[in-house]
Amino acid sequence: MAAFASKSHALCVLLLLSLSVAALGHSRKVLYEEEKEEEPEQKLDLVSRLPGQPEVSFRQYSGYVTVNESHGRALFYWLFEATQDVEKKPLLLWLNGGPGCSSIGYGAVEELGPFLMQKGVPELGLNEYAWNKEANLLFLESPFGVGFSYTNTSSDYDSAGDELTAIDAHAFLLNWFKRFPQFKSHEFYIAGESYAGHYVPELAEKIYEANKKSEEEDRINLKGFMIGNAAVDEEADSAGLVDYAWSHAVISDDLYHRIKQTCNFSAPVDDSCDNLLDTLFDNYGVINVYDIYAPVCLEENSRNSSRSLPVIQGVRPKLFAKTMQRYRRPAGYDPCVPDYTDAYFNRADVQKALHANVTNLPYHWTHCSDVLTSWSDARSSMLPTIKKLVDGGIRVWVFSGDFDGRVPVTSTRYALNKLSLQTVQEWTPWYSGKQVGGWRVIYDGLTFVTVRAAGHEVPTFKPMEAQQLVGHFLTNQQLPVEPF
């Protein structure tokens, strides 16, 4: 009988402890929710539901954050809370490139957000491999003039460039954290692709330097960044693009040898070299340069496969000037998806639900800006910045879809070789389940990962592998080198 009483007492104690732990967890969750409720601007940005949106359990917010009051510059964002453990998961900012392309149009609804653009009704479908399963996910349309972001000072467009983009993005984050203080203590990461190979390290550098001088309340808890198929070094990017086109049978031996003899990519590209590069891109004009084995959109009157684009003048990386041949729209398994996205974000009911276009912008929403026609500054190489941040203890991963012809894996390998980092673990395959997901090499302070059979937009073409990649990056775990 005594033994039974003793066991009963022990069970009661365990039950009380369990209830106490549960209550504590509940109180923390309630506290977290209450903190959110205390922010009136945050309440106003809550998105109740989008047209054509499936039911979800997580919260989403969108709206504007002013980054320069005197000029009237405001940037548009879209936040998806994590599907679970919101208060514990890190905050990840995603940036698309261009320069001048929308992180909402590409990243949020065509790559890695929880909703993927569909044709017809419903317009949005669920993404099984959404990155908000790994983090609280923040998208930013940057710089001004991109998507729904704007400036009220027309002369700003003459100053658009890498430096001002980084300044405004940093100002956005400082002001956004004031609106969402519950995320201030979270680990913060930045990721992006393509010309975000400039945006991401430049913003990380701004944060890194500001953190040294700022008071505690203005510091951002930056832990690392990740860039994919990223333009990081003009010479390496250009040389790698040419070598990839030839090695993948896109251009002839004759054109390849003429480019090699004529072009000096360590200097500004001259007219004779530029003409040869035009011929190279003409060859890509009949296929999808962003995934050389993917189909192109054949729908009649497709805006995104045939529409002529303005040229951005003044951008130093010549290969990123926007001509039609050089900036054909990328797409995934349905190459016409960008057309559906264009139509969706130009709907009045969608804009109202997103708290977007509140100033009646004089231009339509587009994937890539029609109003940014000048780019005043761009670094010829981001490698010194990347090296500085690696040395400063910032976690850096670089990834590359190996079917991309635009910023191919050859370009990335040439660029990273210039860093002369010590190899910690040699080139080896990594696995996604029982299949090889790609290859990876671990350097001292930097990890480089290829994603097999993925195009320029890795999460579009290989969503499962991309989610695995970001999950391991955020938790600082090595990708598996054995099947599982």
Solvent accessible surface area in square Angstrom, and as a share of the most:
residue,aa,sasa,rsa
1,M,199,0.89
2,A,83,0.64
3,A,70,0.54
4,F,138,0.58
5,A,57,0.44
6,S,71,0.46
7,K,139,0.59
8,S,40,0.26
9,H,126,0.56
10,A,50,0.39
11,L,119,0.59
12,C,74,0.44
13,V,61,0.35
14,L,107,0.53
15,L,109,0.54
16,L,116,0.58
17,L,103,0.51
18,S,66,0.43
19,L,104,0.52
20,S,68,0.44
21,V,103,0.59
22,A,63,0.49
23,A,61,0.47
24,L,91,0.46
25,G,38,0.37
26,H,119,0.53
27,S,54,0.35
28,R,152,0.56
29,K,112,0.48
30,V,53,0.30
31,L,102,0.51
32,Y,17,0.06
33,E,51,0.23
34,E,88,0.39
35,E,66,0.29
36,K,6,0.03
37,E,89,0.40
38,E,126,0.57
39,E,41,0.19
40,P,92,0.58
41,E,92,0.41
42,Q,2,0.01
43,K,114,0.48
44,L,135,0.67
45,D,13,0.07
46,L,75,0.37
47,V,6,0.04
48,S,109,0.71
49,R,114,0.42
50,L,4,0.02
51,P,32,0.20
52,G,28,0.27
53,Q,9,0.04
54,P,32,0.20
55,E,128,0.57
56,V,41,0.24
57,S,111,0.72
58,F,26,0.11
59,R,82,0.30
60,Q,4,0.02
61,Y,8,0.03
62,S,0,0.00
63,G,2,0.02
64,Y,33,0.12
65,V,2,0.01
66,T,59,0.35
67,V,18,0.10
68,N,43,0.22
69,E,154,0.69
70,S,104,0.67
71,H,65,0.29
72,G,16,0.16
73,R,10,0.04
74,A,4,0.03
75,L,0,0.00
76,F,0,0.00
77,Y,0,0.00
78,W,0,0.00
79,L,0,0.00
80,F,1,0.00
81,E,6,0.03
82,A,1,0.01
83,T,48,0.28
84,Q,128,0.57
85,D,73,0.38
86,V,23,0.13
87,E,62,0.28
88,K,159,0.67
89,K,47,0.20
90,P,21,0.13
91,L,1,0.00
92,L,0,0.00
93,L,0,0.00
94,W,0,0.00
95,L,6,0.03
96,N,7,0.03
97,G,3,0.03
98,G,1,0.01
99,P,0,0.00
100,G,0,0.00
101,C,3,0.02
102,S,0,0.00
103,S,2,0.01
104,I,0,0.00
105,G,0,0.00
106,Y,7,0.03
107,G,0,0.00
108,A,1,0.00
109,V,0,0.00
110,E,13,0.06
111,E,3,0.01
112,L,0,0.00
113,G,0,0.00
114,P,4,0.03
115,F,1,0.00
116,L,49,0.24
117,M,9,0.04
118,Q,72,0.32
119,K,134,0.57
120,G,45,0.43
121,V,133,0.76
122,P,81,0.51
123,E,29,0.13
124,L,1,0.00
125,G,16,0.15
126,L,108,0.54
127,N,10,0.05
128,E,120,0.54
129,Y,56,0.21
130,A,2,0.02
131,W,2,0.01
132,N,0,0.00
133,K,80,0.34
134,E,48,0.21
135,A,0,0.00
136,N,0,0.00
137,L,0,0.00
138,L,0,0.00
139,F,0,0.00
140,L,1,0.00
141,E,0,0.00
142,S,5,0.03
143,P,1,0.01
144,F,1,0.00
145,G,2,0.02
146,V,0,0.00
147,G,4,0.04
148,F,3,0.01
149,S,0,0.00
150,Y,26,0.10
151,T,16,0.10
152,N,112,0.58
153,T,37,0.22
154,S,92,0.59
155,S,66,0.42
156,D,6,0.03
157,Y,42,0.16
158,D,103,0.53
159,S,58,0.37
160,A,1,0.01
161,G,0,0.00
162,D,2,0.01
163,E,76,0.34
164,L,30,0.15
165,T,6,0.04
166,A,6,0.04
167,I,75,0.38
168,D,1,0.01
169,A,4,0.03
170,H,25,0.11
171,A,24,0.19
172,F,0,0.00
173,L,0,0.00
174,L,47,0.23
175,N,54,0.28
176,W,0,0.00
177,F,7,0.03
178,K,136,0.58
179,R,30,0.11
180,F,0,0.00
181,P,55,0.35
182,Q,12,0.05
183,F,1,0.00
184,K,53,0.22
185,S,93,0.60
186,H,17,0.07
187,E,74,0.33
188,F,1,0.00
189,Y,0,0.00
190,I,0,0.00
191,A,0,0.00
192,G,0,0.00
193,E,4,0.02
194,S,10,0.07
195,Y,0,0.00
196,A,0,0.00
197,G,0,0.00
198,H,4,0.02
199,Y,7,0.03
200,V,0,0.00
201,P,0,0.00
202,E,4,0.02
203,L,1,0.01
204,A,0,0.00
205,E,28,0.13
206,K,55,0.23
207,I,1,0.00
208,Y,44,0.17
209,E,50,0.22
210,A,25,0.19
211,N,38,0.19
212,K,127,0.54
213,K,165,0.70
214,S,24,0.15
215,E,117,0.52
216,E,122,0.55
217,E,120,0.54
218,D,56,0.29
219,R,97,0.35
220,I,5,0.03
221,N,51,0.26
222,L,16,0.08
223,K,79,0.33
224,G,0,0.00
225,F,0,0.00
226,M,0,0.00
227,I,0,0.00
228,G,0,0.00
229,N,0,0.00
230,A,2,0.02
231,A,2,0.01
232,V,5,0.03
233,D,7,0.04
234,E,28,0.13
235,E,67,0.30
236,A,3,0.03
237,D,14,0.07
238,S,3,0.02
239,A,22,0.17
240,G,0,0.00
241,L,1,0.01
242,V,1,0.00
243,D,21,0.11
244,Y,1,0.00
245,A,0,0.00
246,W,102,0.36
247,S,69,0.44
248,H,66,0.29
249,A,93,0.72
250,V,24,0.14
251,I,11,0.05
252,S,60,0.39
253,D,87,0.45
254,D,88,0.45
255,L,7,0.03
256,Y,27,0.10
257,H,93,0.42
258,R,107,0.39
259,I,1,0.00
260,K,94,0.40
261,Q,153,0.68
262,T,54,0.31
263,C,17,0.10
264,N,91,0.47
265,F,28,0.12
266,S,74,0.47
267,A,40,0.31
268,P,101,0.64
269,V,28,0.16
270,D,80,0.41
271,D,113,0.59
272,S,59,0.38
273,C,2,0.01
274,D,25,0.13
275,N,94,0.48
276,L,21,0.10
277,L,0,0.00
278,D,59,0.31
279,T,56,0.32
280,L,0,0.00
281,F,0,0.00
282,D,75,0.39
283,N,55,0.28
284,Y,2,0.01
285,G,23,0.22
286,V,119,0.68
287,I,53,0.27
288,N,5,0.02
289,V,1,0.00
290,Y,5,0.02
291,D,6,0.03
292,I,16,0.08
293,Y,135,0.52
294,A,19,0.15
295,P,80,0.50
296,V,32,0.18
297,C,13,0.08
298,L,155,0.77
299,E,73,0.33
300,E,157,0.70
301,N,143,0.73
302,S,7,0.05
303,R,97,0.35
304,N,12,0.06
305,S,21,0.13
306,S,66,0.43
307,R,54,0.20
308,S,87,0.56
309,L,17,0.08
310,P,42,0.27
311,V,59,0.34
312,I,2,0.01
313,Q,114,0.51
314,G,62,0.60
315,V,13,0.07
316,R,112,0.41
317,P,9,0.06
318,K,75,0.32
319,L,9,0.05
320,F,7,0.03
321,A,12,0.10
322,K,0,0.00
323,T,39,0.23
324,M,81,0.36
325,Q,85,0.38
326,R,7,0.03
327,Y,18,0.07
328,R,48,0.18
329,R,18,0.06
330,P,7,0.04
331,A,5,0.04
332,G,5,0.05
333,Y,157,0.60
334,D,55,0.29
335,P,24,0.15
336,C,9,0.05
337,V,24,0.14
338,P,1,0.01
339,D,23,0.12
340,Y,29,0.11
341,T,0,0.00
342,D,6,0.03
343,A,66,0.51
344,Y,4,0.01
345,F,0,0.00
346,N,53,0.27
347,R,76,0.28
348,A,84,0.65
349,D,68,0.35
350,V,0,0.00
351,Q,23,0.10
352,K,169,0.72
353,A,23,0.18
354,L,0,0.00
355,H,53,0.24
356,A,7,0.05
357,N,35,0.18
358,V,97,0.56
359,T,68,0.39
360,N,128,0.66
361,L,26,0.13
362,P,128,0.81
363,Y,46,0.17
364,H,141,0.63
365,W,5,0.02
366,T,8,0.05
367,H,1,0.00
368,C,0,0.00
369,S,2,0.01
370,D,56,0.29
371,V,43,0.25
372,L,0,0.00
373,T,64,0.37
374,S,34,0.22
375,W,0,0.00
376,S,63,0.41
377,D,55,0.28
378,A,13,0.10
379,R,87,0.32
380,S,43,0.28
381,S,28,0.18
382,M,0,0.00
383,L,12,0.06
384,P,91,0.57
385,T,7,0.04
386,I,1,0.00
387,K,70,0.30
388,K,72,0.30
389,L,0,0.00
390,V,16,0.09
391,D,99,0.51
392,G,33,0.31
393,G,64,0.62
394,I,17,0.09
395,R,52,0.19
396,V,1,0.01
397,W,14,0.05
398,V,4,0.03
399,F,3,0.01
400,S,0,0.00
401,G,0,0.00
402,D,31,0.16
403,F,57,0.24
404,D,0,0.00
405,G,0,0.00
406,R,5,0.02
407,V,2,0.01
408,P,0,0.00
409,V,20,0.11
410,T,32,0.18
411,S,0,0.00
412,T,3,0.02
413,R,109,0.40
414,Y,83,0.32
415,A,0,0.00
416,L,9,0.04
417,N,102,0.52
418,K,95,0.40
419,L,16,0.08
420,S,99,0.64
421,L,27,0.14
422,Q,134,0.60
423,T,53,0.31
424,V,88,0.51
425,Q,64,0.28
426,E,129,0.58
427,W,95,0.33
428,T,35,0.21
429,P,43,0.27
430,W,0,0.00
431,Y,37,0.14
432,S,8,0.05
433,G,22,0.22
434,K,153,0.65
435,Q,124,0.55
436,V,36,0.21
437,G,3,0.03
438,G,0,0.00
439,W,82,0.29
440,R,7,0.03
441,V,8,0.05
442,I,22,0.11
443,Y,35,0.13
444,D,83,0.43
445,G,41,0.39
446,L,3,0.02
447,T,13,0.08
448,F,3,0.01
449,V,0,0.00
450,T,6,0.04
451,V,0,0.00
452,R,99,0.36
453,A,33,0.25
454,A,0,0.00
455,G,0,0.00
456,H,7,0.03
457,E,2,0.01
458,V,0,0.00
459,P,3,0.02
460,T,23,0.13
461,F,6,0.02
462,K,54,0.23
463,P,42,0.26
464,M,89,0.40
465,E,22,0.10
466,A,0,0.00
467,Q,27,0.12
468,Q,28,0.12
469,L,0,0.00
470,V,0,0.00
471,G,11,0.11
472,H,38,0.17
473,F,0,0.00
474,L,11,0.06
475,T,86,0.50
476,N,98,0.50
477,Q,103,0.46
478,Q,101,0.45
479,L,4,0.02
480,P,36,0.23
481,V,60,0.35
482,E,119,0.53
483,P,67,0.42
484,F,132,0.55
